[in-house]
Amino acid sequence: MSDGQSNRPRTAEDPTKAILSKSGLNEKYLCDYVLNVASGCSHGCSFCYVPSTPNIRTRGEMLKEQVDVDDGQEEWGDYVLYRDDIPERLESKLSRKRTWRETEGGQGIVGISFHTDAFMDPRAADISSKTIQILGDYEKYTRVLTRNPKLANHYQHSFEQARGYVTIGTSVPTLDEDAVSAIEQNAPPVESRLDGLKEFADAGFPTFISLSPTYPSIDSRDQMETLLKKVATADPDVIFHEPINQRGANFQMTVDAAWNHSHDELGSQLAKIRDRDAWRRYSLKHHAWVQELGDKHDLPVHLWPDSRLMSIADGAVEAWLRKWYDRQSPEPFAERPTPSTPMPKIPDEVGSLSL
């Protein structure tokens, strides 16, 4: 079984005690809990926000001791600490747990894994597959996110055991494989991601695609249309969309990765959106394109507007973004109700940007 990696990270066992953590990802209509099968991720995506979270940022001593990490952010992609005991400990916890969080956005779903890739390699896949089975046994809805659904296909028996309680998705930022290899280092190619996800859809499992983060090198409506039409071939139940966030050390690492891999066009476009107004225009333009094209091709799109983008918008633009932020996602998984309102009208100011 291919794991999609070209470089092997430093590995160890993770001493983390927490199992299920409440999550703010219900604001994105994803989940109410997260469960991570490892700390660190072998894909090493430069834009990843995880190294700046407490799970990595506050555990420097542990990372140094376990895998000789000096800087959790700079060395992201070079280390993985696996949580091999998660399935056993999870079953014990669920057998005793009497309350369960279920928000309107999260629907009580457990997200595996949003701080690492659930199927980045066979070891992570073994942990994840057992975890999926246990959650299914306890009738807990589970959302799996992976850039390696091809590997996940080798574990369909686990998904079968949890059928009706599990959905699987993948991330697709662009169809430019040179850009993907520059920014996502060791992750499988986009074509492989879509092929693997389509196998799950053909087998009758609910699926989703995270169209994120779309790069500013997608600089025309036609390019975005090509991207959307391609991801639609995987037959996902929902296509989430999010532009890249230009703040934080991970954004500078993304710019550097593009330059270091001689992807000059992408590097130039990323460097331009360091400017807040340029980032605002790019983000609004991409959101508008995805909404327009989703409507045109009858695709189940759902926008994820950034809170900072809303904070620097005003009037009709802010209201448009806020309506998306508050709108239910069009995904039937976990008995989610269908959106009660149509897609909000794109303001004239944003529509002129998207021409």
N, C-alpha and C positions, 0 to 999 in steps of 0.2 A: 504493500500500500504506500503510495506516495504521500508525503506530508506537506509538499509544497515549499520546503525550505531549501536554501542554498548554503546557509551557514548554521552551525550548531551553537546554541547559546550555552552559557554556564548554567548548570542545574543543581537543585537541591530540594529538600522537602521544606514546605512552608509551615512554620510553627503557629500560624494564626489560629485563634480560638473561635472567633465569630463564624457563624454558619450562614444564617439569613440576615440580611440587613435591609431595613426600610429604605426605600429609594425615592428620590425626587423625580424620577423618570416618568412618573404618572402625569407630569405636566406635558410630556411629549406623547402621551397615550400609549406608553410601552408596558409599564409594569409597576407594581407596588413594592416588590422586593427584588433584590439582586443577590445572586449566589455566584461566587467566582471560584473556579476550580484551580486557580493558580494566581500568584503575584508575578507580574512581569508578562511579557508576550514576545514570542520569537519573531513575529512579523516586523516589529520595529517601525511602524508607521510614524513618520516625522510629525504629522499634525496631531497625533494622539494627545488627548487632554489628561490621560490617566497619570503620567508621571508627576503632574502638579497637584494631584489629589492627596489627601492624608494617607491613603493606603500605601503610597510610595514615599511621599515627601517627608513624612514624620517617622519613617522606619529605617533611617540611614544606618543605624548601628546594626540592626538585624541583617540588612542587605549586605553590609560589609562582612559580617561574621559568616553568613551562610554562602555567599557567592562572590565575595571580594569586590563588591560594587562601591566605587567612590562617589559617583554621582548618578542617582537613579534616573535623571532625565537625560543626561548626556549619553548614558550607556543603555538607554531603552532599546530593547531588541536583542541585547546581548546576555540576558539572564531570564530564567524562569524558575520559580519556586512552586512546585506542585503540591496540591492538597489531596494526597491519595486517600486520606481517611474521611473525606467529605461524605461519600455515600452512607457509610456506617453511622456516622455522627448525625447526618440529616434524618435518617430513619428514626433514630432514637429521639430526636427533637420533635419530629412530627407526631410521633406516637403520644407525646405528652402535651403538645400545644393545643390550647383550648380556644384561642381567639385568632382571627385572621383578618388582616387589613384588606379592605376592598373599596377603593375610591372610584369615582366616576371615570377618571382617566386610566387608572391602572387595572381595574377589574380584578384585583387580587392576583395578578399574574406574577410569576417568579421569572426574572430575567437571568439567563445563563448565556454567556458571561459578558458583561459590559465593561469589565476592566481588563479582560484578556480574551483570547479566542478559544471558545469551547472545543473546537476541533483543529487546533493548530498543528497537532501531531498525534501519533497513536496513544501516547501516555495520557495526554489531556482528553483525548476521545474516549478512552476507557473510563476515566473518571466521570465524564459528562454523560456517557450512555447509561451508566448505572444510576446516576443522579436523576436522569429523565425518567427512568423506569420507576424509581421510588416516588417521585412527585406524581406520576400517573397513578400509581397504586393508591395514593392518598387523595386522588382526584383534585390535584392542584394544577391550575393552568400554568404552562411553561412556555417562555419565548426564548428561542435559541438564536444567537447571532454568531455567524462564522463567515470568514472569507474562504473556508475550505469545505463547502457542502459536498464536494466530491468524496472526501474522506468520510464525512458524516453518512454518506450512502452505504458505507460498509457496516454501519451500525443501525440499519433500518429496523432490525428486530426490536431495538429499544424504543424506537418511535412507534412501532406497531403496538407494543405493550401499553404505550401512553396515548394511543390514537384517541382523538377527541379532546385531548388536554394539552397538545403540543403544536406549536408553529415554529417554523425555521425560516431564517432570512439571511441575506448577505448584503454587503456594502459594495456599491459601484459608483465611484466618483467621476469616471471618464472612460471613454473607449480607447484613449491614447495609451497603449501599453508601455511606451517609453516613459511617460509620466508616471504611470503606476509603479514601474520598476524603480524609478528614482525616488519616489516618495514613500512607497510601501515596502521597500527593500526585499523582504523574504516572503511576501504574501503571494498566493497563487494568482495566475493571470485572470483577467475579467471573464474571458470566454469560458474558462473552467468553472468559475463561480456560477455563471448563468446556466451552464449545462448541468451542473450538480443540483442546482435549485429546481430546474425544470423536472428532473427525475423525481423529486419529492412531490411537486405539483401533479405530475402524471400519476403518481401513486395515491393521490387523493388527500395529501396533507395540505393544510393551510400554509401559505408562504407569504413572505414580505420582502421588499427590497428597500434598503436605505440608500437613497441617491445622495450620498454625502461623503465628504464635502465636495460639492461641484467646484472645479477649479476655474479661475478667471480666464484661463486660456480657452474655455468654451465661450467664444466672443460673438456668436451669432445665433439667431433663433433656429436656423437650419441645423447647426451643430447640436443644439439641445434637442431638437426634434429627432435627429438620428439616434441620440443617446436614449431617449424615452422609448422610441420604437423598438430599439434593440432589447432593452430590459423588459419590455412588454412581452417579448417572445418567451420569457420564463413563466408567464402567466401568474404573476403575484396577486395576492388579494388586496394589497395596498402598496403604494410607492411613496415612501416618506422622502421629503427633500429638505436639504439644509446647505447653504453656502458655507465656505470656510470662514472660520473666526480669525481675525487678524491681530488678536492680542495674546500676550503671553510668550514665554520662551519657546513653546512648541511651534508657534508660527514662524519665528526666526529660524528654527531648525528646518522647517519646511522650505523656506526660501533658500537656505544654504544647501539643502539636499538637491534641489533643482539645479543650482549652479554647479555643484560638485559632480553631478552626473551629466553635465554639458547639455542640459535641456534649457537652452537659452530663452526660448519663447516663454516657457512656463515660469522660469526664474524672473524674467522681466515683468510678466503680468502679476506675479505675486508681489514683487517689490513695489509695484505701483499702488497696490491696495494697502500698503502701510499707512497711506494717507486716509484719514477717517472718511472724508467725503467721497473719495474714490471707492472705498470699501462699501459705503452706503449705496452708491449708484449700482455697483456690481451686484450686490446682494438683492436689491429690489428688482433689478433687471432679470436675474436668474429666477427669482420667485415668480415674477410675472410670466416669464416664458413657460415655466412648468405648469402654472395654472392654466394659461391659454391653451397649451398643447394637450394637457390632460383633458380639458373640456372638448377640444377638437377631436381627439382620438378615443374619447369615452374611457379614459384610464382612471383608476381609483387613486388619485394623487392626494397627498396631505402635506401641507407646508409646515415647517418648523421654524417660525421666525425667532431670531435671537433677541433676548431681552434687551441687549444694548442697542440693537437696531431699532427696537420700538422706542427706546428712550431718546434717540436722536431724530425720531420722526415726529411729525405733528399733523394736526388736522385730519384730512381724509386718509392720508397714508398711514398714520398711526392707527386710525380706526380700522382700516383694512387688515393690518397686521394683527391687531388685537382680536378681530373676529376669527382669524385663522388660529390664533393661540387658544381661543376659547372653544373652537369648533370640534365636535367629536370626530375621530378619524373614521374613514369609511371601511372598516375592517370587521367582519362578522365574528372573528375569533373571540372566545371567552364570553359568548352571548352579548357582545357589544351592540348597543342599539345603533341603528343607522343614523347618520347626521340628520337632524331635524330641519336644517336650513340649507339652501343652495350655497354654492361657493360664493363668497363675497365679491362684489363688483370691484374690479381693479380701478383705482383712481386714475384720472386723466394724467396726472403728473408722472405716475409710474408707467402708464401705458405708453407715453411718449418716449420714455427711456428704453422700452423694449422693442421699439421699431428697428 
